[in-house]
Amino acid sequence: MTIRPRRSVLYMPGSNARAIEKARTLAVDAVILDLEDSVAPQSKPAARRQVADAVKAGGFGPREVVVRINGLDTEWWLDDLDAVTHAKPDAILVPKVSSPDQFDDVLERLIAVHSDHEVRVWAMMETPLAMLRADRIAAAALDPEIRLTAFVMGTNDLAKDTRTKIMPGRAAMLPWLMTCMAAARAYGVDIIDGVYNDLGNGSGFAQECAQARDLGFDGKTLIHPNQIDPCNAAFSPAAEEVAQAKKIMAAFDLPENQGKGVVALDGRMVERLHADMARRTVAIAETIAGRG
């Protein structure tokens, strides 16, 4: 089983050459080179060229390289897509996806510019309509041509548009987080939590990482390199979790248990679904360990 960890996903401004260079050295699972919110309108053409050149130059090692283009309702997104798709990032992140129909526009352009099919599509889930249509948006992943691989929660934009306050524990945000979670899992889409804004509150960040992990998220988007290590720690399987997973796998691999749906292990009943979960845990742990 090969699984790509997406524990830590760091935004980097596409207009900042030093930040992009630094991204090649950070212990992050993925970098999002941003052409949208972090780039001023007058700087967008230069940032676009810089990001395309950086992706083409490579050097990011095992890090997944994602480019966030400008919204489909802007004058910039077509040029963004044309420039960066030829550089072959791992994925294009489409902001403010509110309808599955928007994927058709992206796909049409990807086909027009003869994009490599290995370039995947990620979707920002950050509008009220996206919350109401999360299942329909996630269902687009059933069409392999759409290339939908991951949801990224845009909790700041969602809070703005709904006039919701982001408080410790995120009580008001939880229904939307879990709506998107259920939709993503129903259609085999990974899902990454939104950013944590208070860079000076390390304990608050750790608590939100733990919350996102317990809610089932694959990882969290980050706004500063200082957030990488605690984020990776939160979303990495603990040693005892990996050891228990290996015990479960070994139990079901015994010849006498090959056809069983349930086995006894350490005084409790374990179902085959737990073996499937265990294999995923071990695969992630092994991939992380292989990166050193």
N, C-alpha and C positions, 0 to 999 in steps of 0.2 A: 504494500500500500504506500503510494507516494502522495504526501500532503504538503502543501506549501504553507508554512506558518505565516500568519498575518497578525502577529501580536502587537507590533508597534509600527505605526504608519505615520511618518513625519511629513508635514507640509513644509515646503521650501519655496520662497518667492522666486519665480522665474526670472525676475529682474536682478537678482543678487548672485553674481558670478561666484563670489567667495562662498556663499551658502551652498551652492550647487556642488562646488569642489569639495567642500567639507562632507557633504552627504555621501560621498564615495568611501568615507572612512568610518562612518558611524555604525554602531552595533544595532542597526534598525532593520526590521524585516522588509519594509517598503518605504519608498520616498514618493511623495506627490509633488512634482514640479508644477507650481501653480501659475497659471496665466490669468486667473479670474480676480478674486477679491484682493489679493495682495499686490496687484500691479495696477498702477495709475493708468488712465486711458492713454495719455501721451506716451507712456512707456511700453505699451503692449506690442507694437511691431518689433522693437528691439528685443524684448523679452522672448517673444516667439522665436526669433532667429537663434537667440542664445540657448533656449531650451532644446530646440531641434538639434543644434550642433552638439550640445552636451550629451543628449541621448545617443546620437550617432557615434560619438567618440567612445561611449561605453565606459568601462572601468568601475562599474557599480558592483561588481562581484555577484554574490548571491542575492543582493537586494533587488526586490521587485521595483521597477521604475514605471510610475504612473504619471500621466500628464493631465492636469485638470484644465480643460478648455473653457472658454467663455460660454455663457448661456446661449441657447438656441434662439433666443429672442434678441440677440445683440448683433451688431455689424461685424463682430470679430470671429465668430466661431468657425465659419467656413475656412478662413485663412489659417486659423489655428489647426484645424483638422488636416488641411492640405499639407501644412509644414511639418507637423510632428508625426503624422502616420508613416511617412517615408523613412523617418528615423527609427521606426520599429520599437516604440516603447512596449512594455508588457501590457499596458492597458491605457485606455482613454477614460478619464473620469468626466462624466457629463453632469453639470450642475442643474439643480432645480428641475429634476424629472418629476412631472406631475401626471403623466399619462404614458401608457405603453406606445402610443402613436409616435411619440418623440423618437423612439428607437428606429422607426422607419426612416426618419429624416437622416439620422446618423448613418444607418446602414446604406442608404442611397448614396451618401457622399463617400463612404468608405469604399464602396464598389466602384464609384466613378474615378477615384484616385488609385485604384488597384491596390488597396491596402492588403498587406499580408494577413491571412486569416488568423495567425497566431496573436495578433493584437486584439486584446479582449476589451470589453466595455464594462465599466463600473458606473453606478448610478448614485448621485447624491439624493438622499431622501430628506427633504428640508422644507417642504411646503405643506399647508393643510390638505390640499388636494392629494398629495402623495400619500398622506396617512389614510385618507378615505379610499384610495385606489391601490394600496400596497399589494394586495393579492394579484391584481391584474398586471401591475408592473413586474412583479416577480415572475409571473407566469410567462413573460416574454423569454425567460431562460429556456423554455421548452423548445424554442426555435434556435437551432445551433447557429444559424446565420446572424442572429442578433448579437451573439457572443457575450451575453450578460453573465458576469461572474461574481460580482460583489455589490452589496449595498454599503454606502457610507452615510451615517447619520449626520445631518447638518443641524445640530441642536441649537446653535446660536440663531440661525435664520428661522428655524421653527419657532423658537421662543419669541422672536421679533414679530413674526406674522400672526401668532396666536395671542400675543400680549401676555404670555406666560412668564412667570419669574422662575429662573433656574436657582433652586435652593438646595442646600445639602439634603441628599437623599432623593432629589429629583421626583418627588411624588407626582407633580402635575405632568411630568414628561413620561412616566412609566407606561401608561396605556399605549402611547404612540411607539415607544421603544419596543414593547412586546408585540404590538400589531405588526411592525416591520420584521421583528424576529420570527414570528410565526409564518409570515409570508415567505421570508427568505428560506427558512428550513423546509417549507412545503415544496419548494421548487429547486432545492440544491444550490442555493446562492449563499456565499459567505456574507457576513454582516459585521461591519466595523463601527464601534461606538464613536460618538462625537468628541469634540475637544473639551479639555478642562482649562478654564481661562485664568485662574488665579495661580500664577507661576510661583508666588511666594508661599503657597500653602501646600507643602509637601504631604502632610498627613491627609488633607482633604483629597488630594490627587490619588493617593494610595487607596483611600476608601472608595473613590469612584471607580478606580480600576478593578478593585475587588467586587464591587457591585456589578459592573459590566460583565466580568468573568462569570459570576454566579447567575446572571440573567441569561448566559449562553452566548455572549458575543465572542467572536474570534479574536478580537483585538480592539485597539483604541487609536484614534487619530491624535496626533501630538502637534504642539506648536513650538516646542523648544527641545534641543538635544538633552537637557537635564532631565526630561521626563522619560527618556528611553529606558534606562536601567530599571527603575521601579515598574514600568509598564511591562517590560519583558519578564520580570520576576513574577508579576501577578498572573500573567497568561501562560507561563510555562508550567507543565505538569510537575508537581512536587515529586521528590524521589520516592516517597512512600506510596504515592498514587501510581507511579510507574511500576513499582514492585508488585503492588496488588493487581494491577492490570496484567502483568506477566503471569501471575498465579492463575488468574481467571482463564487466560488463553491456554495455559498448560493443562488446566483441568478439562477443558472442552476438546483438547487435542488428544487426550488419552483414547486408545482404541475402544474401550468400553463405553465412552461417552460420545462417540462420533454421531450417533443418531438421536441423541437426547436434546430436548429443548430446555431442560432444567437439570442442574446438578447440585449436590451438596458440597459446600466449600467452607471450611472453618466454622462449622456450626450454623450456616445460613444457606438458603436456597438462592442460587444464581441462575438467571435465565440466559439464553443464548444472545439476547439483545445486549446483555452486559458484556459478552465476549466481543461483539461488534464494537461497542464503545471502547473496550480495552485495547483492541487492535489500533483504533484511531489514536488513542492516548500514547501508545508505544511508538507509533509511526511519527507523531509530532515530536516526541522526546528524542528519537533517534536523528531526525532531521536537524533539530536544534543542536544536538551534541556534535553532529557532523560539521557544523559551521564553526566549532571551536568557541 
